Amino acid sequence: MAFPEDMTGNGFLRFYARYRGMKGEGRMKELLERFELDARGKVKKMSKGMKQKVGIVAAFMHDPAVLVLDEPTSGLDPLMQNRFIELVLEEKQRGKTILMSSHMFEEVERTCHRVGIIRAGRMVAVDSVDTLKAAQVKRYVVTLDSEEAAAQFAAEGLQVERQDRTQVTVLVQNNIQDMIAAMHKYPVTNITAPGQSLEEVFLQYYGGGEA
C-alpha cells in the first residue's frame, strides 16, 4: 500500500476511513491496539514494520467482504505475524474471502483453505494444502536391525535419498508396493513418514527449473 509520506499514520487512517464511508473509529482503534501501533508519527519516519501495520489496519478496519493482501506480514516480528494470523482466522470464521500472496509458508499453511502455486507466470497447481501434500513425493525413513541389512535394502532399486547407518530414507512418488515388497525381505524394526511441509511441496514444483 502506498502512503502519503507527509501525513501521520492516524491522519492517513482517518482519511482512508472517510473515503470508505466509516461512521466511527472503534474498529480502527481496536486494530491499532491489537498490533501495538502508535500511529501518531509521520509515515515517512516509520519503520517498515510500522508501515506494514498501518497497511493492515487500513485493509481490515472498514470490514470488507473481500480482502486482497500482498505479502502482508513482510517486516513484522514473529509476535505480530502471529497476531495477523489470528486476525485472518477470525475474519475467515466471519465468512470473509481473503486472497493472499505470500512466501511465508507457515503463514499460508495456517490461514489458507486453498493454495495456488505460480511458476514462471503460470498457475501450476491449485488445491487444498492437504491435497497438494498428498499428491507429491512421500519420504519414508526405514530402520533395519543392522547396517549390513540397511545397505542391502538400499540396493533394492528403490529411490533412496540417503542411508545413515541402519536408517534408509526412501522417496515414493505413487506406488508404495515396491518399497513394501523390499521391506518383506529384510529385518525392519521401524518405519516413519515425517510430515511434509508446504514449503517442501512448493520446492518440488520449483525443483530443477527456473522460478
Number of C-alpha atoms within 10 A of each C-alpha: 12 6 14 12 13 13 16 19 26 19 17 21 21 17 13 16 18 13 9 14 10 16 9 12 13 11 15 20 14 13 19 20 11 14 19 12 17 13 19 11 14 16 22 15 12 16 11 14 16 20 22 19 27 25 19 19 21 21 18 18 21 19 14 13 12 13 14 11 16 13 12 19 22 15 16 18 10 10 9 17 18 14 13 21 17 14 16 19 17 13 17 15 9 10 11 16 14 18 14 16 14 15 14 15 14 13 15 19 17 13 19 16 13 15 20 15 17 15 15 10 8 8 10 12 14 13 13 15 19 15 12 18 18 14 11 17 16 17 19 19 19 22 22 22 15 15 16 12 19 22 17 12 25 21 12 14 10 15 15 18 13 13 18 11 15 18 24 22 21 20 18 18 12 11 8 11 10 12 19 10 11 16 16 9 11 15 14 18 12 11 15 11 12 10 10 15 14 19 14 15 19 20 11 12 16 16 11 8 8 7 11
